[in-house]
Amino acid sequence: MIWLEESYGNEVVISVFFEVDSFFSCVINLLRRAMTHASFSQEHNKALTIFGTHLIETSVSLKSLAKDIDISSKVLTRLIAEVSNVNSSCALDGHRLGLERVIRVSSKTDASNSAILCAAFRAIFGAVATDSGMVDERRPRFS
């Protein structure tokens, strides 16, 4: 296992355990990539963001269906849209984590922009799932 921390000054903002396995060379860089915006580098978080978005939406769907199997598609779609909303959900979560202090952006880019914070927040989920090979704590992603 590897413990990675992203810090801002003396304050640790994000701490994540990563499993060390056959993907060792890319494991080290997953958190850094998750915290890298396209304005900063060609090696950025876009793919991890897309994966993280789908993981979050899947999680909401599973919880909602487990709670009420007869949930209407309209209600389920609304619930998914609520957690996917850049301004009212994931950007606020990203701000609560202080991601604007650790996400790497170009000098001309505002790291506190809602879309950038939201993308970084989602990318964390993608990075953790990529590292663990699991989409939740119970089921492997691939058999």
N, C-alpha and C positions, 0 to 999 in steps of 0.2 A: 504494500500500500504506500501511496505517496500522499502527503498532506501539502496542499498548496494554499497559499494565502495571498490575497491581493490587499495591499495596504495603501492608506492615504496618510502620509506623515507617520505618526506613531500609532494610528488607529487601524486595526484589522477590520476590513469591511466585509470580506467574503472568505470563508474557510471551507474547503471541500476535501474530502478523502477521495482519492482515485485509486482504483485497483490497478496493480501492475500485472500485466499479462503479455500475451504475444503482440499486443499493440503498443508496447512500451514507448516506441519512438513518437507516436502521435498522442499518447496519453499525457505526456508532460505539457504539451501545448494546447490541450483542449480548453482549459479555463482561460488562458491568454487569448485564444482565438475567439471564444465566446465574448470576451471583453474588448474586441477589436472591431471598429466600425469600418465600412468600406472606404470612407474618406481618409483613413489612416494607412491602410495597407491592402494589397491585393489578396492577402491571406486574412480574410475577415469572417464575420459571424453569420453571414446570410444563410448558408445551408443549415447551420445549427438553429438559427431562428425559425426557419420553416419547420424543421423537425420538432422543435419545442412547441410551436404553435399547435401542431397536430396532436402532440402528446397532451397538452392542456385541454384542447377541445375533446379529445377522446376520454379523458378523465372526467370531465363534466358530464359527458354523455353516459358513461358507465354508472356514475353515482346517481344521476337522475333516473335512469332506467331501473337501477336496483331499488330505488326508493318508490318508483311508480312505473310499472311496466306498461301501463295504459296512458302514459304521458303523451300528449298530442305532439305532432311534429312541429307545430307552430310554437308551442311552449318550449320545446327542446331547442329549437333554432334560436329563440329569444335568449335562453339561458347561455347558449354558446356565444351568441353575439355580445352579451354583457361581459363575459370574461375576456373576449377578444378585443373589446373596445380599447383603443390606444389611450385615449384621454382619461377615461374613468376607471380603468382597472389596472392593466399591467404596467403602465407608466407610473402610477402611484405606488405600486408594489416595488418597482425598480428604484423609485426615489426613496422609499422607506429603507431599502437596503443600502442606499448611498451609492448606487451604481454610477451616478454622474461623476463621482470622484475617482473612479477607477477605469471607466471605459476609455479606450484609446481612440481618439478622434484627431482629425487634422486641426491645426491651429485656427482655421477659419470656421470650424464647425462647433456648434453649441452642444456640449455633452448633456445638458439638461433638457434638450428637446424631447418632447413626449414620445415621438416615434423612435428615437435613438434609445431612450431608456427602455421602452417596451421591447424593442428588438433584443437588447442585451439581457433583459429578464427572461425572455423566451429562450434565448440561446443557452442560458444556464441549464434549463431543463433538457435541451438537446444534448449538451455536453455530458451531463450526468448519465443520461440514457445511453449515449454512445459509449461511454467508458464502461458502464456496468453490463452492457449487452442486455439490459432489461428495461421494459417500459413501465413497470411498477415493481413493488417489492416482492411480488409473488410469482410472476410469470416471466420466463425468458422471452426475449424478443424473437429469437430463432431457435428452432429445435435442433 
